[in-house]
Amino acid sequence: MDKKELDKKQNALLTYIKEGQAKERLSSTEERILWDHIQRENRKYDKKRKLYLFSLSISVAACLVLLWLIGWDKMQPEEPAVDYLSILQSTEQEHLDSDQIQLVLSDNQKLAIQGKESTINYQPDGEIQVNEEILSVKKEEQPDKQQEEVKEQTFNQLIVPIGKRSFLTLTDGTKIWVNSGSRVIYPTHFKENKREIFVEGEVFLDVTHNETPFIVKTSQLDVTVLGTEFNISACADDPSVDVVLVHGEVAVKTQMDEKSLLSPNQLFSYDKSAQKSRIDEVNVADYVAWKDGYYQFRSQTIDIVLKRISRYYGLKLDWNEEVGKLRCSGKLDLKENPIDVLNALSKAAPIEINTENEIIQIKVKL
């Protein structure tokens, strides 16, 4: 019996049941086949209905759990933001004026580090290693997981003067190259759910991957990552804050709550006065080579090159607009003395250099 004929017999049986008499008489064999079919269909319907109700209950339960979590999260007291600007302002002027690299510890210990370059490594046990030597400083108490949420964080500060550089390894393994004329504020230990530092100046970071986001804060914007390599330049006297991504992914949020996601080989530039940002494709080597001891330029304006040299060495340079518009390409070794660096620049661009009353004059070569 095909489906069409079966449906016809089923309708006849239903009519018979409803009206108390059969419109169409069925044989006993047909009635048995028809009843078997109805029972099978009913069992299929019951299974589908139970599956639907089960799926619906699971979905409702998941939604309720999600809503509960959201509500629970909102009920948690928000952790107060660290006042990094107050830490910056409280730094004694003698440390800022020093020509030595300064490490200011949370217990007010102050360490002056000799040399043009330094390496500072925070060991997991709290010891601080500087240039292959373990410093005899008071160790910070390292909280256990139960104490970590209630212990107030303490912060150290690394101050790198003009003409020097430093390499810093934090307790989570994150590596930071700190450029000339820069400062970094960082906790003596990271909390389990928070990794955050403050930067003024220029740094290159190789962030250790962790499920806890790593946040680099500046006075103008925040950069959030999980684990990646990028460069950030947030010098106080620069008109813009720049972020260049080498590997991975970073999220940038400005003071105006503008959010951007960067991909490798992209430059995010935030204009401080206009409070506007833009993203460009760049050659990242031109922006991160300083960490290896040299500046690299590809058809760059002399204006930008001279500003970087002036900041790095603390030189008083003077040039006019005509000089600033010139372009050059090349590589400058930052380990050389500044006069040799400027002489090398004069070979890459048509400029001449003269010193007058401690001010270095740069003019277009006639």
C-alpha positions, -999 to 999 in steps of 0.1 A, spaced: 0 0 0 16 33 -11 16 65 10 -12 81 -9 -35 51 -4 -24 48 32 -33 85 39 -67 79 23 -74 49 46 -61 68 76 -85 97 69 -113 72 65 -106 56 99 -104 90 116 -138 99 101 -152 66 113 -139 72 149 -152 107 149 -187 101 135 -192 66 150 -196 50 116 -172 42 87 -176 61 55 -154 35 39 -152 -1 52 -116 -14 58 -105 -50 59 -89 -63 91 -55 -65 75 -58 -29 63 -69 -17 98 -39 -34 114 -15 -18 89 -31 15 94 -29 13 132 8 3 130 15 33 109 -3 57 132 15 43 162 49 47 145 41 83 136 31 90 171 63 76 185 83 97 161 64 128 171 70 121 208 107 117 202 110 150 183 89 168 209 110 155 237 143 164 219 129 199 211 119 205 248 153 192 260 171 216 236 149 244 246 156 238 283 194 237 277 192 270 258 172 287 285 195 274 312 226 286 292 210 321 288 202 322 325 238 313 334 251 339 311 228 366 325 238 356 360 275 358 352 270 392 336 251 404 366 277 389 390 305 406 371 287 440 373 283 435 410 320 430 416 337 461 429 357 478 401 394 478 409 406 514 412 428 526 384 465 532 392 474 569 393 505 567 372 507 605 366 510 610 404 539 586 404 555 605 376 550 638 393 564 625 426 597 615 410 625 636 424 640 660 400 675 648 407 667 615 391 653 632 360 684 654 357 709 626 363 730 614 333 728 579 347 701 552 344 680 553 375 661 524 391 637 537 417 623 508 439 589 508 457 606 510 491 622 543 481 656 526 473 673 544 445 700 527 423 722 545 398 734 523 370 767 530 353 772 528 315 754 537 283 734 505 283 720 484 311 703 450 315 678 446 343 662 413 350 635 405 376 639 370 388 607 350 398 620 348 434 621 386 436 658 392 431 669 419 407 698 412 384 716 442 369 743 437 343 750 401 354 751 411 391 725 404 417 717 436 436 718 435 474 684 452 477 655 444 500 634 418 483 597 425 477 574 401 494 559 378 468 522 372 477 506 338 473 474 334 453 452 338 484 470 371 494 473 384 459 438 399 456 441 418 489 477 429 487 482 464 474 505 465 444 538 483 446 556 499 417 591 504 405 603 530 380 631 528 354 644 562 342 666 562 311 683 596 304 692 611 271 719 591 252 714 558 270 693 527 266 682 499 288 668 463 285 642 452 311 628 417 318 596 417 340 586 389 364 563 373 337 591 371 312 580 401 291 610 419 276 612 457 272 638 477 253 637 512 267 650 540 244 668 572 253 648 597 274 621 573 284 605 561 316 586 529 325 565 523 356 557 487 364 545 466 394 569 445 415 546 416 408 516 411 384 483 402 398 467 370 385 441 388 365 460 420 356 492 428 337 497 466 333 526 491 329 529 528 321 553 542 295 565 577 288 589 579 258 597 550 234 598 513 241 598 480 222 580 451 238 581 414 234 552 404 256 550 369 270 518 351 259 493 347 287 455 345 289 457 376 311 459 407 288 489 429 289 481 466 289 506 494 281 492 527 293 503 562 282 489 596 289 470 595 256 461 559 249 461 522 260 475 493 240 462 458 249 478 425 239 480 388 249 514 382 236 532 399 207 559 423 196 553 460 190 569 494 194 552 524 211 565 560 210 548 583 235 572 611 240 558 641 258 571 667 233 560 648 202 528 658 184 517 622 181 517 588 198 527 560 175 522 522 178 539 499 153 530 462 153 556 436 143 539 403 152 505 392 165 476 416 172 471 446 194 441 467 203 445 504 208 421 526 227 425 564 228 413 589 254 383 596 231 374 559 235 382 553 198 392 516 194 414 501 166 428 467 159 462 465 143 477 438 121 514 432 115 533 459 96 508 486 105 514 520 121 488 535 143 494 573 148 473 594 171 475 632 167 474 647 202 461 682 192 435 671 166 426 640 187 424 620 155 441 588 145 451 570 113 465 536 103 492 531 76 511 502 62 549 506 69 582 489 69 585 480 106 623 478 105 625 515 102 607 519 135 622 492 156 659 491 145 668 515 174 666 486 199 695 470 181 716 501 183 709 520 150 684 541 132 673 530 98 657 554 73 640 549 39 633 581 20 627 598 54 626 636 58 657 651 74 633 669 99 623 636 115 659 622 114 673 652 131 646 652 158 654 616 166 692 623 168 686 654 189 664 634 214 687 604 216 719 624 222 704 655 239 719 677 212 709 713 205 704 712 167 692 741 146 679 737 110 655 756 88 625 744 68 645 739 36 667 714 54 638 697 70 621 689 37 651 670 23 649 632 22 675 606 28 679 568 32 705 550 52 715 536 86 730 555 116 750 537 143 738 550 177 769 535 194 791 561 177 795 596 191 770 622 179 794 642 157 803 610 138 766 603 134 759 637 120 789 635 96 775 601 84 741 618 78 758 646 58 770 619 34 735 607 28 720 641 23 732 674 8 738 692 42 767 707 60 772 709 98 788 737 118 790 743 156 783 778 169 781 785 207 772 749 216 744 749 190 750 727 159 738 745 128 726 724 99 723 740 65 718 730 29 751 724 12 758 750 -14 
